[in-house]
Amino acid sequence: MTMSDHAEEEEVAHRLGGKSRREKRVSFPPDEEMVSGYAESKDARQDGDSRNLSDIISAYERSCAKHKVAPDPRTLDQIKEITCLTNRARCLDLQGVRLDYRMCESLEEILKSVRFNLINLQGAELEENGASSLMDMISYYESATHLDVSSNTDMGVSGWQALSRLLIQSGCLWRLDACNIPIEDYPAQALSRALLSSRLTVLHLENTGLSGKPLFTLVCSLKKNIALQELYLCDNELNSFHDAMQLGELLKYKRTLRTLDLTNNAISDSGLEELCDGLRVQKSGLRTLVLHNNRITHRAMTHLGSVLPLLRTLETLDLSDNDLQDRGMHVLKEALISNRSITRLGLASVGITCEGAVVLAEFLAESRFLQMLDVSQNLILTGGLMAFALALKLNRTLAHLDLDRNPNEEEDEFLIETQKDLLSRISDLCAANAEAASEMDRGSAALFNHDDCDGKDNSGEAVARRVPAQTLASA
Protein backbone atom coordinates (compact mmCIF):
# COMPACT_ATOMS: atom_id res chain seq x y z
CA MET A 1 0.00 0.00 0.00
CA THR A 2 1.05 3.59 -0.55
CA MET A 3 -0.41 4.82 2.75
CA SER A 4 -0.47 3.43 6.24
CA ASP A 5 -3.59 1.57 7.38
CA HIS A 6 -4.32 4.41 9.77
CA ALA A 7 -4.08 7.11 7.10
CA GLU A 8 -6.22 5.14 4.65
CA GLU A 9 -8.95 4.67 7.25
CA GLU A 10 -8.94 8.40 8.04
CA GLU A 11 -9.15 9.32 4.34
CA VAL A 12 -12.13 7.04 3.62
CA ALA A 13 -13.88 8.30 6.75
CA HIS A 14 -13.34 11.89 5.54
CA ARG A 15 -14.87 11.01 2.16
CA LEU A 16 -18.08 9.86 3.85
CA GLY A 17 -18.45 12.89 6.10
CA GLY A 18 -15.59 12.62 8.56
CA LYS A 19 -17.82 11.71 11.53
CA SER A 20 -16.31 8.37 12.44
CA ARG A 21 -13.63 6.00 11.33
CA ARG A 22 -16.23 3.24 11.32
CA GLU A 23 -18.38 5.08 8.74
CA LYS A 24 -16.50 4.17 5.59
CA ARG A 25 -17.17 2.59 2.22
CA VAL A 26 -14.49 0.23 0.92
CA SER A 27 -14.60 -0.65 -2.76
CA PHE A 28 -13.52 -4.24 -3.50
CA PRO A 29 -12.45 -5.30 -6.99
CA PRO A 30 -14.55 -7.96 -8.71
CA ASP A 31 -12.12 -10.75 -7.73
CA GLU A 32 -12.28 -9.57 -4.11
CA GLU A 33 -8.58 -8.88 -3.95
CA MET A 34 -7.25 -6.64 -1.25
CA VAL A 35 -7.74 -2.91 -1.78
CA SER A 36 -4.55 -1.37 -3.12
CA GLY A 37 -5.55 2.28 -3.57
CA TYR A 38 -7.24 5.06 -1.66
CA ALA A 39 -9.82 7.78 -2.32
CA GLU A 40 -8.31 10.91 -3.79
CA SER A 41 -8.95 14.17 -2.01
CA LYS A 42 -11.40 16.77 -3.27
CA ASP A 43 -8.61 19.27 -3.67
CA ALA A 44 -6.79 17.03 -6.12
CA ARG A 45 -9.91 16.64 -8.24
CA GLN A 46 -10.93 20.30 -8.08
CA ASP A 47 -7.48 21.21 -9.24
CA GLY A 48 -8.29 19.46 -12.54
CA ASP A 49 -5.96 16.58 -11.58
CA SER A 50 -3.77 17.83 -14.46
CA ARG A 51 -5.84 15.59 -16.72
CA ASN A 52 -7.12 16.16 -20.22
CA LEU A 53 -10.02 14.34 -21.86
CA SER A 54 -7.77 11.58 -23.18
CA ASP A 55 -6.49 10.89 -19.67
CA ILE A 56 -10.04 10.71 -18.30
CA ILE A 57 -11.21 8.38 -21.05
CA SER A 58 -8.18 6.12 -20.57
CA ALA A 59 -8.73 6.04 -16.81
CA TYR A 60 -12.40 5.17 -17.31
CA GLU A 61 -11.52 2.35 -19.72
CA ARG A 62 -8.94 0.96 -17.26
CA SER A 63 -11.50 1.14 -14.47
CA CYS A 64 -14.01 -0.75 -16.60
CA ALA A 65 -11.40 -3.43 -17.28
CA LYS A 66 -10.59 -3.62 -13.58
CA HIS A 67 -14.27 -4.12 -12.71
CA LYS A 68 -14.79 -6.47 -15.67
CA VAL A 69 -17.46 -4.41 -17.43
CA ALA A 70 -17.58 -2.99 -20.94
CA PRO A 71 -17.19 0.81 -21.27
CA ASP A 72 -20.52 2.40 -22.11
CA PRO A 73 -20.29 3.86 -25.67
CA ARG A 74 -22.78 6.66 -24.89
CA THR A 75 -20.79 7.71 -21.86
CA LEU A 76 -17.56 7.79 -23.89
CA ASP A 77 -19.23 9.92 -26.58
CA GLN A 78 -20.45 12.40 -23.98
CA ILE A 79 -17.03 12.75 -22.38
CA LYS A 80 -15.45 13.36 -25.79
CA GLU A 81 -17.84 16.27 -26.39
CA ILE A 82 -16.78 18.18 -23.25
CA THR A 83 -15.03 21.39 -24.18
CA CYS A 84 -13.92 22.75 -20.78
CA LEU A 85 -12.93 20.83 -17.66
CA THR A 86 -12.80 23.86 -15.37
CA ASN A 87 -16.56 24.51 -15.69
CA ARG A 88 -19.43 22.10 -15.18
CA ALA A 89 -20.34 20.03 -18.22
CA ARG A 90 -23.99 20.22 -19.28
CA CYS A 91 -25.07 16.63 -18.68
CA LEU A 92 -24.01 13.07 -18.01
CA ASP A 93 -26.96 11.19 -19.50
CA LEU A 94 -27.11 7.60 -18.27
CA GLN A 95 -30.83 7.16 -18.84
CA GLY A 96 -31.64 3.54 -19.61
CA VAL A 97 -28.04 2.37 -19.10
CA ARG A 98 -28.09 -0.63 -16.76
CA LEU A 99 -25.95 0.44 -13.80
CA ASP A 100 -25.12 -2.53 -11.62
CA TYR A 101 -22.58 -2.22 -8.80
CA ARG A 102 -19.52 -2.75 -11.03
CA MET A 103 -20.70 -0.24 -13.62
CA CYS A 104 -21.28 2.32 -10.85
CA GLU A 105 -17.79 1.76 -9.44
CA SER A 106 -16.21 2.23 -12.87
CA LEU A 107 -17.79 5.70 -13.17
CA GLU A 108 -15.67 7.10 -10.35
CA GLU A 109 -12.82 7.84 -12.74
CA ILE A 110 -15.15 10.22 -14.58
CA LEU A 111 -16.79 11.75 -11.51
CA LYS A 112 -13.46 12.57 -9.86
CA SER A 113 -12.40 14.71 -12.85
CA VAL A 114 -15.61 16.13 -14.33
CA ARG A 115 -18.54 17.86 -12.67
CA PHE A 116 -21.93 18.17 -14.34
CA ASN A 117 -25.02 20.33 -14.17
CA LEU A 118 -27.27 17.28 -14.63
CA ILE A 119 -26.67 13.61 -13.96
CA ASN A 120 -29.57 11.67 -15.46
CA LEU A 121 -30.02 8.19 -13.98
CA GLN A 122 -33.60 7.63 -15.14
CA GLY A 123 -34.42 3.95 -15.51
CA ALA A 124 -30.83 2.87 -14.89
CA GLU A 125 -31.93 -0.21 -12.89
CA LEU A 126 -29.92 0.88 -9.87
CA GLU A 127 -29.80 -1.80 -7.21
CA GLU A 128 -28.96 -1.28 -3.56
CA ASN A 129 -25.16 -1.56 -3.55
CA GLY A 130 -24.70 0.29 -6.82
CA ALA A 131 -27.05 3.10 -5.80
CA SER A 132 -25.30 3.50 -2.45
CA SER A 133 -21.86 3.60 -4.09
CA LEU A 134 -22.90 6.07 -6.79
CA MET A 135 -24.70 8.45 -4.41
CA ASP A 136 -21.62 8.55 -2.16
CA MET A 137 -19.42 9.43 -5.16
CA ILE A 138 -21.78 12.17 -6.34
CA SER A 139 -21.86 13.59 -2.83
CA TYR A 140 -18.10 13.48 -2.28
CA TYR A 141 -17.12 14.95 -5.64
CA GLU A 142 -20.05 17.45 -5.75
CA SER A 143 -20.74 15.95 -9.16
CA ALA A 144 -24.21 17.39 -9.93
CA THR A 145 -26.42 20.40 -9.35
CA HIS A 146 -29.44 18.50 -10.73
CA LEU A 147 -29.88 14.77 -10.13
CA ASP A 148 -32.57 12.58 -11.71
CA VAL A 149 -33.06 9.12 -10.15
CA SER A 150 -36.56 8.57 -11.53
CA SER A 151 -37.83 5.06 -12.35
CA ASN A 152 -35.27 3.27 -10.17
CA THR A 153 -37.48 1.12 -7.98
CA ASP A 154 -34.84 -1.16 -6.41
CA MET A 155 -32.47 1.23 -4.66
CA GLY A 156 -33.16 -0.43 -1.32
CA VAL A 157 -32.48 0.85 2.18
CA SER A 158 -28.76 1.51 1.58
CA GLY A 159 -29.47 3.37 -1.65
CA TRP A 160 -32.00 5.64 0.04
CA GLN A 161 -29.67 6.18 2.99
CA ALA A 162 -26.93 7.29 0.61
CA LEU A 163 -29.32 9.57 -1.28
CA SER A 164 -30.40 11.08 2.04
CA ARG A 165 -26.77 11.76 2.96
CA LEU A 166 -26.20 13.32 -0.44
CA LEU A 167 -29.13 15.71 0.02
CA ILE A 168 -27.93 16.72 3.49
CA GLN A 169 -24.24 17.13 2.65
CA SER A 170 -24.25 18.59 -0.86
CA GLY A 171 -23.58 22.28 -1.12
CA CYS A 172 -24.45 22.52 -4.82
CA LEU A 173 -27.40 20.16 -5.50
CA TRP A 174 -30.48 22.34 -6.07
CA ARG A 175 -32.87 19.97 -7.90
CA LEU A 176 -33.88 16.34 -7.39
CA ASP A 177 -36.20 14.32 -9.63
CA ALA A 178 -37.41 11.09 -8.00
CA CYS A 179 -40.50 10.26 -10.08
CA ASN A 180 -42.13 6.91 -10.85
CA ILE A 181 -40.77 5.36 -7.64
CA PRO A 182 -42.99 4.12 -4.79
CA ILE A 183 -41.99 6.43 -1.93
CA GLU A 184 -43.43 4.54 1.02
CA ASP A 185 -42.21 3.67 4.50
CA TYR A 186 -38.38 3.89 4.58
CA PRO A 187 -37.90 5.95 1.38
CA ALA A 188 -40.41 8.52 2.71
CA GLN A 189 -38.61 8.63 6.05
CA ALA A 190 -35.17 8.97 4.47
CA LEU A 191 -36.31 11.73 2.12
CA SER A 192 -38.13 13.59 4.88
CA ARG A 193 -35.11 13.40 7.17
CA ALA A 194 -32.93 14.90 4.45
CA LEU A 195 -35.41 17.69 3.70
CA LEU A 196 -35.08 19.05 7.23
CA SER A 197 -31.72 20.57 6.26
CA SER A 198 -31.39 20.06 2.49
CA ARG A 199 -30.50 22.98 0.22
CA LEU A 200 -32.80 21.70 -2.56
CA THR A 201 -34.93 24.39 -4.17
CA VAL A 202 -36.79 22.15 -6.69
CA LEU A 203 -38.27 18.72 -5.94
CA HIS A 204 -40.12 16.51 -8.44
CA LEU A 205 -42.05 13.60 -6.92
CA GLU A 206 -44.52 12.74 -9.68
CA ASN A 207 -46.21 9.32 -9.58
CA THR A 208 -44.66 8.18 -6.31
CA GLY A 209 -47.72 7.05 -4.33
CA LEU A 210 -47.24 9.79 -1.75
CA SER A 211 -50.87 9.80 -0.67
CA GLY A 212 -51.60 9.18 3.01
CA LYS A 213 -48.89 8.60 5.61
CA PRO A 214 -45.90 9.18 3.24
CA LEU A 215 -47.32 12.62 2.37
CA PHE A 216 -47.88 13.40 6.04
CA THR A 217 -44.23 12.46 6.77
CA LEU A 218 -43.02 14.65 3.91
CA VAL A 219 -45.14 17.66 4.91
CA CYS A 220 -43.92 17.51 8.52
CA SER A 221 -40.37 18.05 7.26
CA LEU A 222 -41.27 20.63 4.64
CA LYS A 223 -42.93 22.82 7.25
CA LYS A 224 -39.46 23.26 8.80
CA ASN A 225 -37.55 23.42 5.51
CA ILE A 226 -36.41 26.93 4.57
CA ALA A 227 -34.93 26.26 1.12
CA LEU A 228 -37.46 24.46 -1.09
CA GLN A 229 -39.27 26.73 -3.55
CA GLU A 230 -40.87 24.39 -6.10
CA LEU A 231 -42.78 21.18 -5.32
CA TYR A 232 -44.25 18.92 -8.01
CA LEU A 233 -46.68 16.24 -6.79
CA CYS A 234 -48.45 15.30 -10.03
CA ASP A 235 -50.09 11.88 -10.56
CA ASN A 236 -50.09 10.83 -6.91
CA GLU A 237 -53.84 10.18 -6.48
CA LEU A 238 -53.92 12.81 -3.75
CA ASN A 239 -57.38 12.79 -2.20
CA SER A 240 -59.77 15.51 -1.12
CA PHE A 241 -59.67 14.86 2.61
CA HIS A 242 -56.46 13.87 4.43
CA ASP A 243 -54.07 14.72 1.58
CA ALA A 244 -55.63 18.09 0.79
CA MET A 245 -55.69 18.91 4.51
CA GLN A 246 -51.94 18.22 4.73
CA LEU A 247 -51.25 20.43 1.71
CA GLY A 248 -53.40 23.17 3.20
CA GLU A 249 -51.32 22.95 6.38
CA LEU A 250 -48.15 23.13 4.29
CA LEU A 251 -49.36 26.37 2.69
CA LYS A 252 -50.07 27.82 6.11
CA TYR A 253 -46.60 27.19 7.49
CA LYS A 254 -44.21 27.22 4.52
CA ARG A 255 -43.65 30.78 3.32
CA THR A 256 -40.76 30.02 0.93
CA LEU A 257 -42.83 27.84 -1.44
CA ARG A 258 -43.23 29.51 -4.84
CA THR A 259 -44.66 26.69 -7.00
CA LEU A 260 -47.10 23.90 -6.12
CA ASP A 261 -48.06 21.60 -9.00
CA LEU A 262 -50.86 19.11 -8.22
CA THR A 263 -51.69 18.05 -11.79
CA ASN A 264 -53.72 14.84 -12.24
CA ASN A 265 -54.85 14.19 -8.68
CA ALA A 266 -58.26 14.00 -6.96
CA ILE A 267 -58.28 17.16 -4.85
CA SER A 268 -61.94 17.86 -5.81
CA ASP A 269 -64.17 20.57 -4.30
CA SER A 270 -63.64 19.84 -0.60
CA GLY A 271 -59.90 19.55 -1.13
CA LEU A 272 -59.78 22.93 -2.84
CA GLU A 273 -61.49 24.39 0.21
CA GLU A 274 -58.60 23.05 2.35
CA LEU A 275 -56.03 24.56 -0.03
CA CYS A 276 -57.83 27.91 0.03
CA ASP A 277 -57.77 27.90 3.84
CA GLY A 278 -53.99 27.56 3.63
CA LEU A 279 -53.71 30.28 0.99
CA ARG A 280 -55.86 32.61 3.07
CA VAL A 281 -53.34 32.43 5.91
CA GLN A 282 -50.31 32.72 3.66
CA LYS A 283 -51.60 35.47 1.32
CA SER A 284 -48.09 36.03 -0.08
CA GLY A 285 -45.31 33.77 -1.26
CA LEU A 286 -46.92 31.25 -3.63
CA ARG A 287 -46.60 32.34 -7.27
CA THR A 288 -47.75 29.27 -9.22
CA LEU A 289 -50.65 26.95 -8.36
CA VAL A 290 -51.46 24.17 -10.84
CA LEU A 291 -54.71 22.24 -10.27
CA HIS A 292 -55.01 20.75 -13.75
CA ASN A 293 -57.39 17.75 -13.86
CA ASN A 294 -58.38 17.46 -10.19
CA ARG A 295 -62.14 16.72 -10.37
CA ILE A 296 -62.99 20.27 -9.32
CA THR A 297 -66.44 21.66 -10.23
CA HIS A 298 -68.10 25.06 -10.34
CA ARG A 299 -69.26 24.57 -6.75
CA ALA A 300 -65.72 25.04 -5.43
CA MET A 301 -65.27 28.40 -7.14
CA THR A 302 -66.86 30.12 -4.13
CA HIS A 303 -63.86 29.00 -2.04
CA LEU A 304 -61.37 30.16 -4.67
CA GLY A 305 -63.29 33.40 -5.25
CA SER A 306 -63.10 34.25 -1.55
CA VAL A 307 -59.31 34.01 -1.43
CA LEU A 308 -58.18 35.37 -4.84
CA PRO A 309 -58.61 39.06 -3.90
CA LEU A 310 -56.31 38.48 -0.89
CA LEU A 311 -53.41 36.97 -2.82
CA ARG A 312 -50.66 39.45 -3.64
CA THR A 313 -48.05 37.24 -5.33
CA LEU A 314 -49.95 34.48 -7.20
CA GLU A 315 -48.99 34.90 -10.87
CA THR A 316 -50.03 31.59 -12.48
CA LEU A 317 -53.30 29.75 -11.81
CA ASP A 318 -54.10 26.64 -13.88
CA LEU A 319 -57.60 25.17 -13.51
CA SER A 320 -57.66 23.35 -16.83
CA ASP A 321 -59.49 20.04 -17.30
CA ASN A 322 -61.91 20.63 -14.44
CA ASP A 323 -65.70 20.85 -14.75
CA LEU A 324 -66.10 24.57 -14.01
CA GLN A 325 -68.71 25.39 -16.67
CA ASP A 326 -70.19 28.84 -17.29
CA ARG A 327 -71.47 28.98 -13.73
CA GLY A 328 -67.93 28.81 -12.41
CA MET A 329 -66.93 31.79 -14.55
CA HIS A 330 -69.80 33.85 -13.13
CA VAL A 331 -68.61 33.07 -9.60
CA LEU A 332 -64.94 33.86 -10.35
CA LYS A 333 -65.43 37.03 -12.36
CA GLU A 334 -65.39 39.64 -9.57
CA ALA A 335 -62.61 37.83 -7.71
CA LEU A 336 -60.43 37.85 -10.84
CA ILE A 337 -61.10 41.54 -11.37
CA SER A 338 -60.15 42.25 -7.73
CA ASN A 339 -56.95 40.21 -7.90
CA ARG A 340 -53.95 42.31 -8.91
CA SER A 341 -51.24 39.68 -9.37
CA ILE A 342 -52.38 36.89 -11.75
CA THR A 343 -50.68 37.20 -15.13
CA ARG A 344 -51.31 33.67 -16.48
CA LEU A 345 -54.68 31.89 -16.25
CA GLY A 346 -55.32 28.36 -17.55
CA LEU A 347 -58.94 27.48 -18.35
CA ALA A 348 -58.52 24.92 -21.13
CA SER A 349 -61.23 22.25 -21.32
CA VAL A 350 -63.34 23.50 -18.42
CA GLY A 351 -66.72 23.16 -20.15
CA ILE A 352 -67.46 26.81 -20.92
CA THR A 353 -69.50 28.08 -23.87
CA CYS A 354 -70.05 31.52 -25.36
CA GLU A 355 -71.75 32.54 -22.11
CA GLY A 356 -68.61 31.82 -20.10
CA ALA A 357 -66.48 33.50 -22.77
CA VAL A 358 -68.52 36.69 -22.45
CA VAL A 359 -67.98 36.66 -18.69
CA LEU A 360 -64.23 36.25 -19.20
CA ALA A 361 -64.27 39.01 -21.80
CA GLU A 362 -65.85 41.35 -19.24
CA PHE A 363 -62.99 40.47 -16.89
CA LEU A 364 -60.45 41.10 -19.67
CA ALA A 365 -61.88 44.53 -20.36
CA GLU A 366 -61.17 45.46 -16.73
CA SER A 367 -57.86 43.62 -16.31
CA ARG A 368 -54.59 45.54 -16.16
CA PHE A 369 -52.38 42.57 -15.30
CA LEU A 370 -53.34 39.40 -17.20
CA GLN A 371 -50.83 38.53 -19.95
CA MET A 372 -51.77 34.95 -20.91
CA LEU A 373 -55.18 33.24 -21.04
CA ASP A 374 -55.80 29.68 -22.25
CA VAL A 375 -59.43 28.88 -23.11
CA SER A 376 -58.75 26.23 -25.75
CA GLN A 377 -60.82 23.02 -25.99
CA ASN A 378 -64.01 24.79 -24.94
CA LEU A 379 -67.21 25.27 -26.96
CA ILE A 380 -66.59 28.92 -27.81
CA LEU A 381 -68.30 29.94 -31.04
CA THR A 382 -68.83 33.24 -32.86
CA GLY A 383 -70.47 35.10 -29.98
CA GLY A 384 -67.65 34.30 -27.59
CA LEU A 385 -64.97 35.23 -30.10
CA MET A 386 -66.71 38.53 -30.76
CA ALA A 387 -66.73 39.28 -27.03
CA PHE A 388 -62.97 38.60 -26.79
CA ALA A 389 -62.27 40.83 -29.80
CA LEU A 390 -64.23 43.69 -28.23
CA ALA A 391 -62.54 43.23 -24.86
CA LEU A 392 -59.10 43.38 -26.43
CA LYS A 393 -59.82 46.86 -27.76
CA LEU A 394 -59.77 47.95 -24.11
CA ASN A 395 -57.19 45.56 -22.70
CA ARG A 396 -53.52 46.61 -22.96
CA THR A 397 -51.75 43.69 -21.30
CA LEU A 398 -53.00 40.37 -22.77
CA ALA A 399 -50.31 39.12 -25.16
CA HIS A 400 -51.45 35.49 -25.59
CA LEU A 401 -55.03 34.25 -25.88
CA ASP A 402 -55.08 30.52 -26.66
CA LEU A 403 -58.18 29.52 -28.65
CA ASP A 404 -58.98 26.59 -30.88
CA ARG A 405 -57.72 27.75 -34.28
CA ASN A 406 -60.20 25.69 -36.32
CA PRO A 407 -63.62 25.81 -34.62
CA ASN A 408 -65.86 23.38 -36.48
CA GLU A 409 -69.19 23.52 -34.68
CA GLU A 410 -70.74 26.24 -36.84
CA GLU A 411 -72.45 25.04 -40.01
CA ASP A 412 -73.30 28.37 -41.64
CA GLU A 413 -70.60 29.44 -44.10
CA PHE A 414 -70.95 33.11 -43.11
CA LEU A 415 -70.39 32.29 -39.43
CA ILE A 416 -67.37 30.15 -40.26
CA GLU A 417 -65.81 33.05 -42.18
CA THR A 418 -66.72 35.42 -39.36
CA GLN A 419 -64.92 33.16 -36.89
CA LYS A 420 -61.78 33.17 -39.01
CA ASP A 421 -61.88 36.96 -39.20
CA LEU A 422 -62.38 37.27 -35.44
CA LEU A 423 -59.52 34.87 -34.71
CA SER A 424 -57.24 36.92 -36.94
CA ARG A 425 -58.33 40.16 -35.27
CA ILE A 426 -57.77 38.69 -31.79
CA SER A 427 -54.30 37.53 -32.83
CA ASP A 428 -53.43 41.01 -34.13
CA LEU A 429 -54.64 42.73 -30.96
CA CYS A 430 -52.62 40.37 -28.76
CA ALA A 431 -49.55 40.93 -30.93
CA ALA A 432 -50.00 44.71 -30.56
CA ASN A 433 -50.14 44.33 -26.77
CA ALA A 434 -47.00 42.17 -26.84
CA GLU A 435 -45.16 44.75 -28.95
CA ALA A 436 -46.27 47.58 -26.69
CA ALA A 437 -45.01 45.66 -23.66
CA SER A 438 -41.66 45.10 -25.38
CA GLU A 439 -41.40 48.80 -26.21
CA MET A 440 -42.12 49.69 -22.59
CA ASP A 441 -39.47 47.24 -21.38
CA ARG A 442 -36.93 48.67 -23.79
CA GLY A 443 -37.84 52.19 -22.73
CA SER A 444 -37.52 51.31 -19.06
CA ALA A 445 -34.13 49.68 -19.65
CA ALA A 446 -32.91 52.75 -21.53
CA LEU A 447 -34.17 55.04 -18.76
CA PHE A 448 -32.43 53.04 -16.04
CA ASN A 449 -29.21 52.96 -18.07
CA HIS A 450 -29.40 56.72 -18.54
CA ASP A 451 -30.02 57.28 -14.84
CA ASP A 452 -27.06 55.05 -14.01
CA CYS A 453 -24.84 57.14 -16.27
CA ASP A 454 -26.06 60.35 -14.60
CA GLY A 455 -25.53 58.87 -11.16
CA LYS A 456 -29.21 59.19 -10.28
CA ASP A 457 -31.14 57.07 -7.81
CA ASN A 458 -33.12 54.25 -9.47
CA SER A 459 -35.21 53.27 -6.47
CA GLY A 460 -38.53 54.54 -7.82
CA GLU A 461 -41.43 52.09 -7.96
CA ALA A 462 -42.76 50.81 -11.29
CA VAL A 463 -46.16 52.24 -12.26
CA ALA A 464 -48.75 49.79 -13.58
CA ARG A 465 -50.21 50.52 -17.00
CA ARG A 466 -53.71 51.91 -16.65
CA VAL A 467 -56.64 50.95 -18.83
CA PRO A 468 -59.78 53.14 -19.01
CA ALA A 469 -62.43 51.78 -16.66
CA GLN A 470 -64.92 51.00 -19.40
CA THR A 471 -67.25 48.04 -19.67
CA LEU A 472 -67.45 45.58 -22.51
CA ALA A 473 -70.98 46.74 -23.25
CA SER A 474 -69.90 50.32 -23.86
CA ALA A 475 -67.31 49.09 -26.34
Summary of the structure (lengths in Angstrom):
residues: 475
radius of gyration: 27.6
end to end distance: 87.4
largest distance: 91.0
contacts: 1558
relative contact order: 0.05
helix: 46%
strand: 9%
